[in-house]
């Protein structure tokens, strides 16, 4: 969840650390800090501030070529200066930055306090600094050995970087359940929790696995296990560069990423549509036609928007492949002791590929013999490596906390999976060809939706005074409504609830009043009359209605209409989500919200 940056080389570390933290601000944080080592001493600067304010606090004359930095999202202890990272030991020799949660930190702190340690913070991380410092004082042969001995006492998730002021030519890093990436430069090495902090300096990276440590110097790195067995890691080259993380002419990243969707959808479709046979090829899932035919059920699981995208995918699988399919929050699946069937295909969904709940669910399903594939946006991520097979979304970097293009690409990938499953069963080649053509036309249709941005913005401004909203959908429109409500909540802080249209009369109609607008999803399909009836029920009780539709609705039926171009009916849920992203964005903008960094949220949720 938080951001980690480390550097060892020949250049001054401080500017590199601050720039790295700036690149990781999108992950969400409430405090920031850094530590450098020079002449055998640590210099630590940290506070409950934004990175730009931290920059003002750092002394200019800090020429050290080694350092670590962190942006913290509070777990243990409130967001205060004292609780900000890095944390140091009593001798102020060791500095530690840490992502994750140390579950037995209470017991460790009690033991250290009994030994006379005085704590300066309420955090679990500070215990690590004291333990590592004590291990060195007790005769550990190296910083790596001291870190290894400490981590053997730890239960929980961590991604850590450790700096020793008396050995300033190296850093020791370790991972268990929280991402750590090494960046390999020319005579310098970098560490980060996300490649976003690295691509300005290098595209050659090494991803640590759970249970691995690395000791890095300016010229080399060595990896090993907690049991001190050396491991071999081969650097890979990431297909990203610094320009991918620049705003360009856009005011913020959410707006930029909304407008990148035509190209991101083209990218995920590239080379995957088979016009001749009316199907899709998803080579990464490693399932031939016979293996696809053997599947009897499909289960999607993810968190937040990924879960709602999974519901969209489940609907498509049932519609085209006629297989039972459903979606479930990964946070529930991991604790539910699910019945795992050998002929069920489990699909793990994550933008970051590091979502803790989803990763744990993957591991539990695999432990029970489940067949799991991944749908992630990040090459080299933990879920991608754990699944071993799957499909990358190819959405490109998504910096804004609110997912837009990654969500849309999820829907497109699920459509291709459902098409492939359908075509080995009863979906005809003509229907397959129709769907292929519909998928191929999506980028141009998204351009058409975005061309109506000013009109959607006007609707958002008209309703920006509302304190709460309903989002209403039926069958195909239900996941659209859920994702629309999610977008509005997370960036505008307007209370929004999603309901199935048929459930309104079973309770929620009691909330309808003139001060509560309803956003109703109205595709021009076999349920159009039903959805018009839903609008009439809302209007009869004085509720304003915003209709999102590709149908020709009766004049005056809705107070506001957001028109969507026509696609194949089954693909409407993908296309209908785009105007709701634009609506949420502009409503939040009219309210003056910090759109890319909504309060209390983080982009990559790597803790429970």
FIGUPA-404924 format. One record per residue (C-alpha): residue number from 1; residue in three letters; x, y, z. Coordinates in nm, 2 decimals, always signed. Each point is the difference from the previous one (the first is absolute). Example, Ala and Ser with C-alpha at 12.3 -4.5 7.8 and 13.67 -1.06 7.14 Angstrom:
# FIGUPA-404924
 sevex tiza     c1     c2     c3
     1  ala  +1.23  -0.45  +0.78
     2  ser  +0.14  +0.34  -0.07
END
This chain:
# FIGUPA-404924
 sevex tiza     c1     c2     c3
     1  unk  +0.00  +0.00  +0.00
     2  unk  +0.28  +0.24  +0.10
     3  unk  +0.29  +0.11  -0.21
     4  unk  +0.36  -0.11  +0.04
     5  unk  +0.31  +0.14  -0.17
     6  unk  +0.37  -0.08  +0.05
     7  unk  +0.32  +0.10  -0.17
     8  unk  +0.37  -0.09  +0.01
     9  unk  +0.25  +0.14  -0.25
    10  unk  +0.21  +0.30  -0.06
    11  unk  -0.25  +0.27  -0.04
    12  unk  -0.16  +0.20  +0.29
    13  unk  -0.28  -0.23  +0.12
    14  unk  -0.24  +0.27  +0.13
    15  unk  -0.13  +0.14  -0.34
    16  unk  -0.05  -0.36  -0.13
    17  unk  -0.19  -0.10  +0.32
    18  unk  -0.23  +0.30  -0.01
    19  unk  -0.07  -0.05  -0.37
    20  unk  -0.08  -0.37  +0.06
    21  unk  -0.24  +0.09  +0.28
    22  unk  -0.17  +0.25  -0.23
    23  unk  -0.05  -0.28  -0.26
    24  unk  -0.16  -0.21  +0.27
    25  unk  -0.24  +0.26  +0.14
    26  unk  -0.29  -0.16  -0.18
    27  unk  +0.02  -0.31  +0.22
    28  unk  -0.14  +0.20  +0.29
    29  unk  +0.17  +0.13  +0.31
    30  unk  -0.02  +0.22  +0.30
    31  unk  +0.36  +0.07  +0.09
    32  unk  +0.34  -0.01  -0.17
    33  unk  +0.37  -0.02  +0.10
    34  unk  +0.35  -0.10  -0.10
    35  unk  +0.33  -0.09  +0.15
    36  unk  +0.35  +0.03  -0.14
    37  unk  +0.34  -0.11  +0.15
    38  unk  +0.31  +0.20  -0.01
    39  unk  +0.32  -0.01  +0.22
    40  unk  -0.14  -0.29  +0.21
    41  unk  -0.32  +0.18  +0.10
    42  unk  -0.36  +0.00  -0.11
    43  unk  -0.18  +0.31  -0.11
    44  unk  -0.38  -0.06  +0.03
    45  unk  -0.27  +0.25  -0.12
    46  unk  -0.36  -0.11  +0.04
    47  unk  -0.34  +0.16  +0.07
    48  unk  -0.37  -0.04  -0.06
    49  unk  +0.02  +0.21  -0.32
    50  unk  -0.02  -0.04  -0.37
    51  unk  +0.31  -0.07  -0.20
    52  unk  +0.03  +0.36  -0.12
    53  unk  +0.00  +0.12  +0.36
    54  unk  +0.25  -0.26  +0.09
    55  unk  +0.23  +0.14  -0.27
    56  unk  -0.01  +0.33  +0.18
    57  unk  +0.10  -0.16  +0.33
    58  unk  +0.30  -0.19  -0.14
    59  unk  +0.33  +0.17  +0.05
    60  unk  +0.16  +0.09  -0.33
    61  unk  +0.35  -0.11  +0.10
    62  unk  -0.07  -0.37  +0.02
    63  unk  +0.25  -0.14  -0.25
    64  unk  -0.02  -0.36  +0.11
    65  unk  +0.00  -0.26  -0.29
    66  unk  -0.23  -0.24  +0.19
    67  unk  -0.34  +0.03  +0.15
    68  unk  -0.35  -0.13  +0.05
    69  unk  -0.34  +0.18  -0.01
    70  unk  -0.37  -0.08  +0.06
    71  unk  -0.35  +0.12  -0.03
    72  unk  -0.22  -0.14  +0.28
    73  unk  -0.36  -0.10  +0.01
    74  unk  -0.08  -0.04  +0.37
    75  unk  -0.07  -0.34  +0.15
    76  unk  +0.16  -0.01  +0.34
    77  unk  -0.03  +0.35  +0.15
    78  unk  -0.15  +0.32  -0.12
    79  unk  +0.16  +0.20  -0.29
    80  unk  +0.25  +0.21  +0.21
    81  unk  +0.36  +0.11  -0.04
    82  unk  +0.11  -0.26  +0.25
    83  unk  -0.17  -0.28  -0.18
    84  unk  +0.13  +0.09  -0.34
    85  unk  +0.27  -0.21  -0.16
    86  unk  +0.30  -0.06  +0.01
    87  unk  +0.03  -0.14  +0.35
    88  unk  +0.33  -0.04  +0.18
    89  unk  +0.15  -0.21  +0.28
    90  unk  +0.11  +0.14  +0.33
    91  unk  +0.36  +0.06  -0.11
    92  unk  -0.13  +0.18  -0.31
    93  unk  +0.22  -0.23  -0.21
    94  unk  -0.28  -0.19  -0.18
    95  unk  -0.28  +0.15  -0.21
    96  unk  -0.29  -0.20  -0.14
    97  unk  -0.29  +0.07  -0.24
    98  unk  -0.28  -0.26  -0.01
    99  unk  -0.32  -0.08  -0.18
   100  unk  -0.24  -0.26  +0.14
   101  unk  -0.11  -0.10  +0.35
   102  unk  +0.21  -0.18  +0.26
   103  unk  -0.27  -0.20  +0.17
   104  unk  +0.20  -0.10  +0.31
   105  unk  +0.14  +0.36  +0.05
   106  unk  -0.18  +0.03  +0.34
   107  unk  +0.19  -0.30  +0.14
   108  unk  +0.33  +0.12  -0.15
   109  unk  -0.04  +0.35  +0.14
   110  unk  -0.08  -0.14  +0.35
   111  unk  +0.31  -0.21  -0.01
   112  unk  +0.22  +0.29  -0.11
   113  unk  -0.16  +0.23  +0.26
   114  unk  +0.09  -0.25  +0.27
   115  unk  +0.36  +0.01  -0.12
   116  unk  +0.00  +0.38  +0.05
   117  unk  -0.08  +0.12  -0.35
   118  unk  -0.19  +0.33  -0.02
   119  unk  -0.22  +0.04  -0.29
   120  unk  -0.04  +0.33  -0.19
   121  unk  -0.32  -0.11  -0.19
   122  unk  -0.31  -0.21  +0.01
   123  unk  +0.10  -0.20  -0.31
   124  unk  +0.07  -0.36  -0.06
   125  unk  +0.29  +0.10  -0.23
   126  unk  +0.21  +0.15  +0.28
   127  unk  +0.03  -0.34  +0.16
   128  unk  +0.18  -0.12  -0.31
   129  unk  +0.26  +0.28  +0.03
   130  unk  +0.07  -0.09  +0.37
   131  unk  +0.02  -0.37  -0.07
   132  unk  +0.25  +0.05  -0.29
   133  unk  +0.21  +0.23  +0.20
   134  unk  +0.01  -0.24  +0.29
   135  unk  +0.10  -0.29  -0.23
   136  unk  +0.29  +0.21  -0.13
   137  unk  +0.10  +0.09  +0.36
   138  unk  -0.01  -0.37  +0.09
   139  unk  +0.25  -0.09  -0.26
   140  unk  -0.18  -0.06  -0.33
   141  unk  +0.26  -0.03  -0.27
   142  unk  -0.18  +0.23  -0.24
   143  unk  -0.30  +0.22  -0.05
   144  unk  -0.16  -0.28  -0.21
   145  unk  +0.04  -0.25  +0.28
   146  unk  -0.15  +0.24  +0.25
   147  unk  -0.30  +0.06  -0.23
   148  unk  -0.04  -0.37  -0.06
   149  unk  +0.01  -0.08  +0.38
   150  unk  -0.26  +0.27  +0.06
   151  unk  -0.24  -0.11  -0.27
   152  unk  +0.00  -0.35  +0.13
   153  unk  -0.17  +0.14  +0.31
   154  unk  -0.26  +0.18  -0.20
   155  unk  -0.35  -0.10  -0.09
   156  unk  -0.18  +0.20  -0.26
   157  unk  +0.05  +0.18  -0.33
   158  unk  +0.29  +0.22  -0.08
   159  unk  +0.20  +0.17  -0.27
   160  unk  +0.30  +0.17  +0.18
   161  unk  +0.32  +0.18  -0.08
   162  unk  +0.27  +0.04  +0.26
   163  unk  +0.28  +0.25  +0.02
   164  unk  +0.30  -0.03  +0.23
   165  unk  +0.19  +0.32  +0.07
   166  unk  +0.32  -0.19  +0.07
   167  unk  -0.02  -0.19  -0.33
   168  unk  -0.13  +0.27  -0.24
   169  unk  +0.10  -0.18  -0.32
   170  unk  -0.29  -0.24  +0.01
   171  unk  -0.37  -0.04  +0.07
   172  unk  -0.18  -0.32  +0.10
   173  unk  -0.35  -0.06  -0.13
   174  unk  -0.25  -0.28  +0.07
   175  unk  -0.35  -0.10  -0.11
   176  unk  -0.29  -0.20  +0.13
   177  unk  -0.34  +0.09  -0.13
   178  unk  +0.09  +0.36  -0.10
   179  unk  +0.17  +0.08  -0.33
   180  unk  +0.36  +0.09  -0.03
   181  unk  +0.18  +0.07  -0.33
   182  unk  +0.37  +0.06  -0.06
   183  unk  +0.10  +0.24  -0.27
   184  unk  +0.34  -0.07  -0.17
   185  unk  +0.19  +0.30  -0.12
   186  unk  +0.35  +0.07  -0.12
   187  unk  +0.21  +0.02  +0.32
   188  unk  -0.31  +0.06  +0.21
   189  unk  -0.29  -0.20  +0.13
   190  unk  -0.36  +0.09  +0.09
   191  unk  -0.27  -0.15  +0.21
   192  unk  -0.37  +0.07  -0.01
   193  unk  -0.34  -0.14  +0.08
   194  unk  -0.12  +0.08  -0.35
   195  unk  +0.19  +0.04  -0.33
   196  unk  -0.16  +0.35  -0.03
   197  unk  +0.28  +0.12  +0.22
   198  unk  +0.27  -0.16  -0.22
   199  unk  -0.08  +0.05  -0.36
   200  unk  +0.15  +0.35  -0.01
   201  unk  +0.34  -0.16  +0.07
   202  unk  -0.02  -0.36  -0.13
   203  unk  -0.22  -0.25  -0.17
   204  unk  +0.20  -0.31  +0.12
   205  unk  -0.16  -0.14  +0.31
   206  unk  -0.01  -0.30  +0.23
   207  unk  -0.31  -0.10  +0.19
   208  unk  +0.06  -0.16  +0.34
   209  unk  -0.21  -0.30  +0.10
   210  unk  -0.16  -0.05  +0.34
   211  unk  +0.26  -0.12  +0.25
   212  unk  +0.29  +0.15  -0.19
   213  unk  +0.26  +0.25  +0.11
   214  unk  +0.25  +0.20  -0.21
   215  unk  +0.31  +0.19  +0.09
   216  unk  +0.07  +0.27  -0.25
   217  unk  +0.30  +0.22  -0.06
   218  unk  +0.07  +0.25  -0.28
   219  unk  +0.14  -0.27  -0.23
   220  unk  -0.18  -0.32  +0.09
   221  unk  -0.28  -0.18  +0.18
   222  unk  -0.01  -0.34  +0.17
   223  unk  -0.33  -0.18  +0.09
   224  unk  -0.07  -0.27  +0.25
   225  unk  -0.27  -0.16  +0.21
   226  unk  -0.08  +0.04  +0.36
   227  unk  +0.19  -0.33  +0.05
   228  unk  +0.31  +0.16  -0.16
   229  unk  -0.02  -0.20  -0.32
   230  unk  +0.12  +0.20  -0.30
   231  unk  -0.26  +0.06  -0.28
   232  unk  +0.06  +0.08  -0.36
   233  unk  -0.20  +0.30  -0.15
   234  unk  +0.01  +0.11  -0.36
   235  unk  -0.07  +0.36  -0.07
   236  unk  -0.29  +0.08  -0.23
   237  unk  -0.08  +0.31  -0.21
   238  unk  -0.32  +0.18  +0.07
   239  unk  -0.19  +0.15  -0.30
   240  unk  -0.05  +0.33  +0.17
   241  unk  +0.18  +0.33  +0.00
   242  unk  -0.02  +0.33  +0.18
   243  unk  -0.25  +0.15  -0.24
   244  unk  -0.26  -0.25  +0.11
   245  unk  -0.01  +0.17  +0.34
   246  unk  -0.02  +0.36  -0.13
   247  unk  -0.32  +0.20  +0.00
   248  unk  +0.06  +0.18  -0.33
   249  unk  -0.28  +0.25  -0.06
   250  unk  -0.24  -0.17  +0.24
   251  unk  -0.10  +0.15  +0.34
   252  unk  +0.03  -0.33  +0.17
   253  unk  +0.06  -0.37  -0.06
   254  unk  -0.36  -0.11  +0.02
   255  unk  -0.10  +0.23  -0.29
   256  unk  +0.31  -0.12  -0.20
   257  unk  -0.08  -0.36  +0.06
   258  unk  -0.37  +0.04  -0.10
   259  unk  +0.12  +0.14  -0.33
   260  unk  +0.26  -0.27  -0.05
   261  unk  -0.27  -0.27  -0.01
   262  unk  -0.05  -0.02  -0.38
   263  unk  +0.37  -0.07  -0.04
   264  unk  +0.02  -0.24  +0.31
   265  unk  -0.29  -0.20  -0.14
   266  unk  +0.17  -0.02  -0.34
   267  unk  +0.31  -0.12  +0.17
   268  unk  -0.17  -0.28  +0.19
   269  unk  -0.19  -0.12  -0.31
   270  unk  +0.31  +0.01  -0.22
   271  unk  +0.07  -0.35  -0.15
   272  unk  -0.27  -0.16  +0.22
   273  unk  -0.30  +0.00  -0.23
   274  unk  -0.05  -0.27  -0.26
   275  unk  -0.23  +0.12  -0.27
   276  unk  +0.02  -0.32  -0.20
   277  unk  -0.15  -0.22  +0.28
   278  unk  -0.18  +0.27  +0.19
   279  unk  +0.19  -0.06  +0.32
   280  unk  +0.28  +0.14  +0.22
   281  unk  +0.34  -0.13  +0.07
   282  unk  +0.13  +0.05  +0.36
   283  unk  +0.33  -0.19  -0.02
   284  unk  +0.11  +0.08  +0.35
   285  unk  -0.27  -0.21  +0.16
   286  unk  +0.16  -0.32  -0.14
   287  unk  -0.33  -0.17  -0.07
   288  unk  -0.07  -0.16  -0.34
   289  unk  -0.35  -0.08  -0.14
   290  unk  -0.02  -0.33  +0.18
   291  unk  +0.10  +0.15  +0.33
   292  unk  -0.25  +0.28  -0.05
   293  unk  -0.28  -0.25  -0.07
   294  unk  +0.08  -0.18  +0.33
   295  unk  -0.08  +0.31  +0.20
   296  unk  -0.34  -0.03  +0.17
   297  unk  -0.01  +0.32  +0.21
   298  unk  +0.18  +0.33  +0.01
   299  unk  +0.06  +0.20  +0.32
   300  unk  +0.13  +0.36  -0.01
   301  unk  +0.15  +0.16  +0.31
   302  unk  +0.15  +0.34  +0.07
   303  unk  -0.04  +0.30  +0.22
   304  unk  -0.18  +0.33  -0.06
   305  unk  -0.03  +0.09  -0.37
   306  unk  +0.17  -0.33  -0.09
   307  unk  -0.28  -0.19  +0.17
   308  unk  -0.26  +0.20  -0.19
   309  unk  +0.18  -0.07  -0.32
   310  unk  -0.01  -0.37  +0.09
   311  unk  -0.37  +0.02  +0.03
   312  unk  -0.01  +0.14  -0.35
   313  unk  +0.21  -0.28  -0.12
   314  unk  -0.21  -0.26  +0.18
   315  unk  -0.31  +0.13  -0.18
   316  unk  +0.18  -0.03  -0.34
   317  unk  +0.11  -0.36  +0.07
   318  unk  -0.35  -0.11  +0.09
   319  unk  -0.14  +0.18  -0.30
   320  unk  +0.24  -0.12  -0.27
   321  unk  +0.15  -0.33  +0.14
   322  unk  -0.32  -0.11  +0.19
   323  unk  +0.22  -0.09  +0.30
   324  unk  -0.08  +0.08  +0.36
   325  unk  +0.21  +0.30  +0.10
   326  unk  +0.01  +0.25  +0.28
   327  unk  +0.22  +0.25  +0.17
   328  unk  +0.10  +0.05  +0.36
   329  unk  +0.21  +0.24  +0.21
   330  unk  +0.34  -0.15  +0.05
   331  unk  +0.00  +0.13  +0.35
   332  unk  -0.29  -0.24  +0.08
   333  unk  +0.13  -0.29  -0.21
   334  unk  +0.32  -0.02  +0.19
   335  unk  -0.18  -0.07  +0.33
   336  unk  -0.30  -0.19  -0.12
   337  unk  +0.15  -0.35  -0.03
   338  unk  -0.13  -0.03  -0.35
   339  unk  -0.09  -0.33  -0.17
   340  unk  +0.26  -0.03  -0.27
   341  unk  -0.10  -0.21  -0.31
   342  unk  +0.25  -0.13  -0.25
   343  unk  -0.21  +0.10  -0.30
   344  unk  -0.04  +0.36  +0.12
   345  unk  +0.21  +0.28  -0.15
   346  unk  +0.09  +0.26  +0.26
   347  unk  +0.09  +0.35  -0.13
   348  unk  +0.20  +0.23  +0.23
   349  unk  -0.05  +0.37  -0.09
   350  unk  +0.24  +0.28  +0.11
   351  unk  +0.12  +0.32  -0.15
   352  unk  +0.32  +0.01  +0.20
   353  unk  +0.05  -0.37  +0.02
   354  unk  +0.09  +0.05  +0.37
   355  unk  -0.34  +0.02  +0.17
   356  unk  +0.05  -0.18  +0.32
   357  unk  -0.35  -0.16  +0.03
   358  unk  +0.01  -0.12  -0.36
   359  unk  +0.35  -0.14  +0.03
   360  unk  -0.10  -0.19  +0.32
   361  unk  -0.31  -0.14  -0.18
   362  unk  +0.21  -0.12  -0.29
   363  unk  +0.24  -0.18  +0.24
   364  unk  -0.29  -0.16  +0.18
   365  unk  -0.17  -0.12  -0.32
   366  unk  +0.33  -0.14  -0.13
   367  unk  +0.06  -0.17  +0.33
   368  unk  -0.33  -0.18  -0.05
   369  unk  +0.08  -0.10  -0.36
   370  unk  -0.20  +0.27  -0.17
   371  unk  +0.08  +0.11  -0.36
   372  unk  +0.07  +0.37  +0.03
   373  unk  +0.09  +0.25  -0.27
   374  unk  +0.08  +0.37  +0.05
   375  unk  -0.13  +0.31  -0.17
   376  unk  +0.24  +0.27  +0.11
   377  unk  +0.15  +0.32  -0.13
   378  unk  +0.35  -0.03  +0.14
   379  unk  +0.26  -0.23  -0.15
   380  unk  +0.21  -0.16  +0.27
   381  unk  -0.25  +0.06  +0.27
   382  unk  -0.06  -0.25  +0.28
   383  unk  -0.34  -0.12  -0.13
   384  unk  +0.14  -0.04  -0.35
   385  unk  +0.29  -0.21  +0.13
   386  unk  -0.22  -0.20  +0.24
   387  unk  -0.26  -0.09  -0.27
   388  unk  +0.26  -0.08  -0.26
   389  unk  -0.25  +0.04  -0.28
   390  unk  -0.25  +0.26  -0.09
   391  unk  -0.04  +0.31  -0.21
   392  unk  +0.15  +0.35  +0.04
   393  unk  -0.23  +0.29  -0.03
   394  unk  +0.25  +0.22  -0.19
   395  unk  -0.18  +0.31  +0.13
   396  unk  +0.33  +0.17  +0.07
   397  unk  +0.09  +0.18  +0.33
   398  unk  -0.31  +0.11  +0.19
   399  unk  +0.11  +0.27  +0.25
   400  unk  -0.34  +0.14  +0.13
   401  unk  -0.13  -0.20  +0.29
   402  unk  -0.34  -0.03  -0.17
   403  unk  +0.02  -0.27  -0.27
   404  unk  -0.12  +0.09  -0.34
   405  unk  +0.20  -0.15  -0.29
   406  unk  +0.10  -0.31  +0.19
   407  unk  -0.37  -0.06  +0.09
   408  unk  -0.10  +0.04  -0.37
   409  unk  +0.28  -0.23  -0.11
   410  unk  -0.11  -0.26  +0.25
   411  unk  -0.34  +0.00  -0.16
   412  unk  +0.15  -0.04  -0.35
   413  unk  +0.22  -0.29  +0.12
   414  unk  -0.30  -0.17  +0.16
   415  unk  -0.20  +0.04  -0.32
   416  unk  +0.28  -0.17  -0.19
   417  unk  +0.02  -0.28  +0.25
   418  unk  -0.38  -0.05  -0.01
   419  unk  +0.01  +0.00  -0.38
   420  unk  +0.28  -0.26  -0.01
   421  unk  -0.20  -0.22  +0.25
   422  unk  -0.32  +0.05  -0.20
   423  unk  +0.15  -0.09  -0.34
   424  unk  +0.12  -0.34  +0.12
   425  unk  -0.36  -0.06  +0.10
   426  unk  -0.32  +0.12  -0.16
   427  unk  +0.07  +0.35  -0.10
   428  unk  -0.03  +0.01  -0.38
   429  unk  +0.27  +0.13  -0.23
   430  unk  -0.23  +0.28  -0.12
   431  unk  -0.07  +0.11  +0.36
   432  unk  +0.37  -0.02  +0.07
   433  unk  +0.08  +0.22  -0.31
   434  unk  -0.26  +0.25  +0.12
   435  unk  +0.16  +0.02  +0.34
   436  unk  +0.35  +0.03  -0.15
   437  unk  -0.12  +0.29  -0.21
   438  unk  -0.16  +0.15  +0.31
   439  unk  +0.32  -0.02  +0.20
   440  unk  +0.20  +0.14  -0.29
   441  unk  -0.22  +0.30  -0.01
   442  unk  +0.02  +0.08  +0.37
   443  unk  +0.29  +0.24  -0.02
   444  unk  -0.18  +0.23  -0.26
   445  unk  -0.32  -0.02  +0.21
   446  unk  +0.19  +0.11  +0.31
   447  unk  +0.14  +0.29  -0.20
   448  unk  -0.36  +0.09  -0.07
   449  unk  -0.10  -0.02  +0.36
   450  unk  +0.29  +0.23  +0.10
   451  unk  -0.10  +0.24  -0.26
   452  unk  -0.31  +0.08  +0.21
   453  unk  +0.21  +0.09  +0.31
   454  unk  -0.13  +0.36  +0.01
   455  unk  -0.36  -0.12  +0.01
   456  unk  +0.07  -0.26  +0.27
   457  unk  +0.19  +0.27  +0.20
   458  unk  -0.31  +0.22  -0.02
   459  unk  -0.22  -0.28  +0.14
   460  unk  +0.26  -0.06  +0.28
   461  unk  +0.00  +0.37  +0.09
   462  unk  -0.38  +0.01  +0.01
   463  unk  +0.00  -0.28  +0.26
   464  unk  +0.32  +0.09  +0.19
   465  unk  -0.21  +0.13  +0.30
   466  unk  -0.14  -0.34  +0.06
   467  unk  +0.11  -0.17  +0.33
   468  unk  -0.09  -0.35  -0.12
   469  unk  -0.10  -0.19  -0.31
   470  unk  -0.13  -0.33  -0.12
   471  unk  +0.15  -0.19  -0.29
   472  unk  -0.26  -0.24  -0.15
   473  unk  +0.07  -0.29  -0.24
   474  unk  -0.16  -0.32  -0.11
   475  unk  +0.18  -0.32  -0.11
   476  unk  +0.27  +0.14  -0.24
   477  unk  -0.04  +0.34  +0.16
   478  unk  +0.05  -0.12  +0.36
   479  unk  +0.39  -0.01  +0.00
   480  unk  -0.01  +0.33  -0.19
   481  unk  -0.20  +0.16  +0.28
   482  unk  +0.23  -0.15  +0.27
   483  unk  +0.31  +0.13  -0.17
   484  unk  -0.16  +0.34  -0.06
   485  unk  -0.09  +0.03  +0.36
   486  unk  +0.35  -0.10  +0.10
   487  unk  +0.16  +0.27  -0.22
   488  unk  -0.23  +0.27  +0.14
   489  unk  +0.06  -0.10  +0.36
   490  unk  +0.38  -0.03  -0.01
   491  unk  +0.08  +0.33  -0.17
   492  unk  -0.29  +0.24  +0.08
   493  unk  -0.09  -0.14  +0.35
   494  unk  -0.37  +0.02  -0.09
   495  unk  -0.18  -0.30  +0.15
   496  unk  -0.11  -0.22  -0.28
   497  unk  -0.18  -0.34  +0.01
   498  unk  -0.05  -0.24  -0.29
   499  unk  -0.32  -0.21  -0.02
   500  unk  -0.14  -0.25  -0.24
   501  unk  -0.30  +0.16  -0.16
   502  unk  -0.24  -0.28  +0.10
   503  unk  +0.10  +0.05  +0.37
   504  unk  -0.11  +0.36  +0.02
   505  unk  -0.35  -0.08  +0.10
   506  unk  +0.12  -0.24  +0.27
   507  unk  +0.12  +0.28  +0.23
   508  unk  +0.22  +0.26  -0.16
   509  unk  -0.29  +0.20  -0.16
   510  unk  -0.05  +0.14  +0.35
   511  unk  +0.31  +0.21  -0.05
   512  unk  -0.11  +0.16  -0.32
   513  unk  -0.06  +0.38  +0.03
   514  unk  +0.07  +0.31  -0.20
   515  unk  +0.34  +0.04  +0.16
   516  unk  +0.12  -0.34  -0.10
   517  unk  +0.08  -0.05  -0.37
   518  unk  +0.00  -0.35  -0.16
   519  unk  +0.24  -0.09  -0.28
   520  unk  -0.18  -0.27  -0.20
   521  unk  +0.18  -0.23  -0.25
   522  unk  -0.24  -0.04  -0.30
   523  unk  +0.14  -0.21  -0.28
   524  unk  -0.21  -0.05  -0.31
   525  unk  -0.06  -0.37  +0.05
   526  unk  -0.28  -0.24  +0.08
   527  unk  -0.04  +0.16  +0.34
   528  unk  -0.05  +0.36  -0.12
   529  unk  -0.37  +0.01  +0.10
   530  unk  +0.09  -0.13  +0.35
   531  unk  +0.26  +0.27  +0.04
   532  unk  -0.24  +0.27  -0.12
   533  unk  -0.24  -0.13  +0.26
   534  unk  +0.27  +0.04  +0.27
   535  unk  +0.06  +0.36  -0.10
   536  unk  -0.38  +0.06  +0.02
   537  unk  -0.01  -0.14  +0.35
   538  unk  +0.28  +0.24  +0.11
   539  unk  -0.15  +0.30  -0.17
   540  unk  -0.34  -0.08  +0.16
   541  unk  +0.17  +0.05  +0.34
   542  unk  +0.16  +0.33  -0.09
   543  unk  +0.35  -0.14  -0.07
   544  unk  +0.22  +0.17  -0.26
   545  unk  +0.13  -0.25  -0.27
   546  unk  +0.32  +0.00  -0.20
   547  unk  -0.04  -0.26  -0.27
   548  unk  +0.31  -0.15  -0.16
   549  unk  -0.13  -0.16  -0.32
   550  unk  +0.04  -0.09  -0.37
   551  unk  -0.37  -0.01  -0.04
   552  unk  -0.24  +0.26  -0.13
   553  unk  -0.19  +0.08  +0.33
   554  unk  -0.33  +0.18  +0.00
   555  unk  +0.03  +0.38  +0.03
   556  unk  +0.00  +0.12  +0.36
   557  unk  +0.04  -0.35  +0.15
   558  unk  +0.33  +0.08  +0.16
   559  unk  +0.13  +0.34  +0.14
   560  unk  +0.34  -0.05  -0.16
   561  unk  +0.11  -0.24  -0.27
   562  unk  +0.35  -0.12  -0.07
   563  unk  +0.00  -0.16  -0.35
   564  unk  +0.22  -0.29  -0.07
   565  unk  +0.07  -0.14  -0.36
   566  unk  -0.13  -0.34  -0.10
   567  unk  +0.22  -0.30  +0.02
   568  unk  -0.08  -0.37  +0.02
   569  unk  -0.25  -0.04  +0.29
   570  unk  +0.23  -0.23  +0.19
   571  unk  +0.28  +0.25  -0.01
   572  unk  -0.22  +0.29  +0.14
   573  unk  +0.13  -0.05  +0.36
   574  unk  +0.36  +0.08  -0.12
   575  unk  -0.11  +0.31  -0.20
   576  unk  -0.25  +0.13  +0.25
   577  unk  +0.26  +0.02  +0.28
   578  unk  +0.20  +0.27  -0.19
   579  unk  -0.26  +0.29  +0.04
   580  unk  -0.03  -0.09  +0.37
   581  unk  +0.37  +0.05  +0.04
   582  unk  -0.02  +0.34  -0.17
   583  unk  -0.31  +0.09  +0.22
   584  unk  +0.18  -0.09  +0.32
   585  unk  +0.31  +0.18  -0.10
   586  unk  -0.18  +0.33  -0.09
   587  unk  -0.23  -0.01  +0.31
   588  unk  +0.31  -0.04  +0.22
   589  unk  +0.17  +0.28  -0.20
   590  unk  -0.30  +0.23  +0.06
   591  unk  +0.03  -0.08  +0.38
   592  unk  +0.37  +0.08  +0.00
   593  unk  +0.12  -0.35  +0.10
   594  unk  +0.36  -0.13  -0.02
   595  unk  -0.10  -0.24  -0.27
   596  unk  +0.32  -0.20  -0.04
   597  unk  +0.05  -0.04  +0.37
   598  unk  -0.34  -0.06  +0.17
   599  unk  +0.01  +0.00  +0.38
   600  unk  +0.06  -0.33  +0.19
   601  unk  +0.07  -0.20  -0.32
   602  unk  +0.30  -0.15  -0.17
   603  unk  +0.06  -0.13  -0.35
   604  unk  +0.16  -0.33  +0.09
   605  unk  -0.15  -0.16  +0.31
   606  unk  +0.27  -0.23  +0.13
   607  unk  -0.13  -0.04  +0.36
   608  unk  -0.33  -0.12  +0.14
END
